[in-house]
Amino acid sequence: MHYYTDVFKKYAQFSGRARRAEYWMFFLFNAIVMLILLVLGLAVSKVLFVLYGLYALAVIVPSLALTCRRLHDTGRSGGWFFISFVPFIGGIWLFVLTLLEGDRQANMYGPDPKAPAGIPQY
């Protein structure tokens, strides 16, 4: 659950790095919340459907920031996000980039988030 809340603590932080676990757990929890709000909105009342729309708008910036940090972990610029706008192949390519393991050492975007604390990285 902390993966989900940590993303909102870094609401618009586009610098740094994000591990695969943080990225995919956030999207899993996010999908569950959106599915619950959508089903309740369609089944119970229109007010909950409006909450679905508001929630979807509220997670746009954190999702973009997290994707940018995930790309940084693989040594790529956050600008690689725009490859998702290429028809047919772009979304698949971004998906593959988010699946790749991050750099095992510090890169230009920050230290390795998997590294144990207190061990210097070069």
Buried (B, 14 or more C-beta within 10 A) or exposed (E): EEBBEBBEEBEEBBEBBBBBEBBBBBBEBBEEBBEEBBEBBEEEEEEBBEBBEEBBEEBEEBBBBBBBBBBBBBBBEBEBBEBBEEEEEBEEBBEEBBEBEBBEEBBEBBBBBBEEEEEEEE
